[in-house]
Amino acid sequence: MKKHSLIFAWAICLPMLFSCNNGPQPCVAPEPEPIEPVEQAPRANPGQNNFGGIISATPQAPRDTAGMAERRARQQAAANQIRTVHFNDLSMSDPYILADDATKTYYLTSSGGRQYRSKDLIMWEGPYNVIDISGTWCERAGFAAAAEIHKIGNYYYYAGTWSDHSEIIQAIPRRYNVPHNQTYLLRSESPEGPFVPFSIEPGYDYQPHDWDCIDGTLYEEDGKIYMIFVHEWTQLIDGTMDYIELAPDLTYTVSKKPVTMFRASENPAVGEMNVLGEATFGMKLPGWVTDGPQMFRTQTGKLGMLWSSWGKERYIQCVCYSESGKIEGPWVQEPEPFLANNSGHGMLFKTFDGELRYVVHHSEGNGGRKPQYWTVDDSGDKLKLGKQIILTK
C-alpha cells in the first residue's frame, strides 16, 4: 500500500479510535462501494472503423472477465505450440524487441504477453509463455497488453498492462464504464523468465488506482528509475502522457502523484476520434488518444519520445523532444507524424552489430496487425526515419 494511502486510512480511523466509551478500538477500513455501470457512448455506425471489438453485449453492462484467461488458453492451444516462423508470418500488435547481450538473443514481446526468440531477426521461435501472475488481480484479465522487457541492474523486468473489466473505477454517463487498467511489473533473473511478481504487495498499483493507465515503459535518468505511462483518453477525453518515479528496487512508487508531460491534442497531427470516423470498443467515444511511449536519446544527447495516436491516415507514430534534455520537459511535439499509413506503437532497438532499428506494427485497411522493420538515423538532434527493411524467404 502506498504511503499516502496509509495516511488517508489513518485519517479516517483516528476519530473512530477515540469515539468509543471503552477506549481505543481496532479500526477496520470500510470496503468501497462497487460502482454501478451507466449508459455508455452511442454505438458505432454499421461498417464504421472500429478498434478493440465490442466491449459488451449491452451498453449498461461491464465486460465480464471472469474465466477469460481460461477461455483464451483453450482457444489458443494450437497457436501456443512452439514453432519456428519467419518474421513475415508474424501477426501482432505493439511489438517490442530486447537485444540481450548476455545471451546474444533477440526477445520479441507484444500485446498478448507471449515471447519469441531469434538469433538473426529473421526466424523466430515461439510463442513462449514466460510470465506467472498467480495470486494477483491480473489473473482475472489474463491478457497482457503492450508487453516489454527491460534489463536494469542484475534483473530483467517485464512491463505489461492488464485490464480487469469486472472492476469499474469510474462510470461516466453517456461515455464509458472505466475499468481497472494498470501497468504492472514482473521480474526475472533471465530474459526467458519466468517473470513473477516482486512488488511490495501482490498486484500493487504502481499508478493511481482510480486512473485508467496503460502502456507503461521504464526509463533511467540521473540514477533514478521512472515509469512513463498513458493516462487513457477513454477516461479523460484528451489523453495524457505521465511519469512517476519508482523505488530503486522497483517494488513501489516513490512519487506522491504522477507528473503530466503533455496532452494528445498538443500534437497537430493527432485528430479527434469522432471527427476521424474512428469508433472504439464499438462506441463513438469522442477524444484524443495517447499510446505506446518509448524514451530515446540521439547521438547528440537530445532526449525524445516515440508515442502513437490516430490521425488522417488512421494509426500514426508521433515523436516529441524535451527542451531541457530531462524528463520534466517541456515537451515539444513534431508537427508531422514520424510514420503514418496506419502504423504505430513503434520501438527502437540496437542490433548486435550496433545498428539502430525501429520495429512497428502496420495494418492494411481493416486487416490484422503485422510487424515491420525500418532503418533510422539518430546522428543529429532529430530522429530520422529511413527505409523499410524487406525480408525475403
LINCOR-V138478 format. One record per pair of residues at least 12 apart in sequence whose ideal C-beta (glycine too) atoms are under 6 Angstrom apart, sorted by the first residue. I is the first residue (numbers start at 1). J is the second residue. D is the distance in whole Angstrom. If there is no record, write none. Layout:
i->[I	I]
j->[J	J]
d->[D	D]
//
This chain:
i->[9	13	35	35	37	37	37	37	38	38	39	39	39	40	40	40	41	41	41	41	42	44	44	44	48	49	49	50	50	51	52	52	54	55	62	62	62	63	65	65	65	65	65	68	69	72	84	84	85	86	87	87	88	90	91	91	92	93	93	93	94	94	94	94	95	95	95	95	96	96	96	97	97	98	99	99	100	105	106	106	107	107	109	109	111	111	113	113	113	113	114	115	115	122	130	130	131	131	132	132	135	136	136	136	137	137	138	138	140	140	141	141	141	144	145	146	146	147	148	150	155	156	156	157	157	158	158	159	159	159	161	161	162	163	163	164	165	167	169	176	178	178	181	181	181	182	182	182	183	183	185	199	200	200	206	211	212	212	212	213	214	214	215	215	216	217	217	219	221	224	225	226	226	227	227	228	228	229	230	233	233	233	237	238	238	238	238	239	239	239	239	240	240	241	241	241	241	242	242	243	243	244	261	261	262	264	264	264	264	265	266	267	267	268	269	269	270	270	270	271	272	273	274	276	278	289	289	291	292	292	292	293	293	294	294	296	298	299	299	300	302	303	303	304	305	306	306	308	308	313	313	314	315	315	316	316	316	317	317	317	317	317	319	319	320	338	339	342	343	343	345	346	346	347	356	356	357	358	358	359	359	360	372	373	374	375]
j->[29	27	168	171	60	62	171	177	171	173	59	173	174	59	176	283	175	283	284	285	284	279	282	284	279	277	278	279	282	280	280	281	282	281	165	168	177	165	140	141	164	165	166	142	142	142	123	125	124	393	122	391	391	371	368	370	110	111	361	369	110	111	146	345	110	359	361	371	109	148	347	349	359	149	349	350	191	117	118	121	149	191	147	149	145	146	131	144	147	160	127	128	130	391	193	195	186	195	194	196	202	197	202	203	164	203	162	184	164	166	162	163	164	160	161	161	215	160	217	218	187	188	191	185	187	186	195	183	185	216	183	214	184	179	181	180	179	180	210	234	212	235	212	213	214	205	207	213	216	229	250	251	251	252	253	231	232	234	235	229	230	232	230	292	229	293	294	295	327	245	246	243	245	244	246	243	293	242	290	287	288	289	287	263	264	265	288	264	288	289	290	260	263	261	262	290	293	258	260	259	327	258	329	331	331	288	289	290	309	288	333	318	333	335	311	337	288	309	311	311	288	287	286	310	310	309	310	308	307	308	345	305	307	306	347	348	378	378	379	381	381	322	325	321	320	319	346	344	345	340	341	342	342	344	337	340	344	337	338	339	344	346	334	338	333	385	385	363	360	362	361	358	360	359	376	378	373	374	376	371	373	372	388	389	388	387]
d->[5	3	4	5	5	5	6	5	4	5	6	6	6	4	6	6	5	4	5	5	5	3	5	6	5	6	5	4	6	5	6	5	4	4	5	6	5	4	5	6	6	5	5	5	3	6	6	5	6	6	6	6	6	6	5	6	4	4	5	5	5	5	5	5	5	5	6	4	5	5	5	5	5	5	5	6	5	6	5	6	6	5	4	6	5	6	6	3	5	6	4	5	5	6	3	6	6	5	5	5	5	6	5	4	6	4	4	6	5	6	4	5	5	3	4	5	5	4	6	5	5	5	5	6	6	4	4	6	6	5	5	4	6	6	5	4	4	4	5	5	5	5	5	6	5	5	6	6	3	5	6	5	5	5	5	6	4	6	4	5	5	6	5	5	4	5	6	4	6	6	5	5	6	5	6	5	5	6	5	4	6	5	4	5	6	5	5	5	6	5	4	5	5	5	6	5	6	4	5	5	6	5	6	5	5	4	6	5	6	4	5	5	4	5	5	5	5	4	6	5	6	6	5	6	6	5	5	4	6	5	4	6	5	5	5	5	4	6	5	5	5	4	5	5	5	6	6	4	5	4	5	4	5	4	4	5	6	6	4	4	5	5	5	4	5	6	6	5	5	4	6	5	3	6	5	6	6	4	5	6	6	5	6	4	5	6]
//
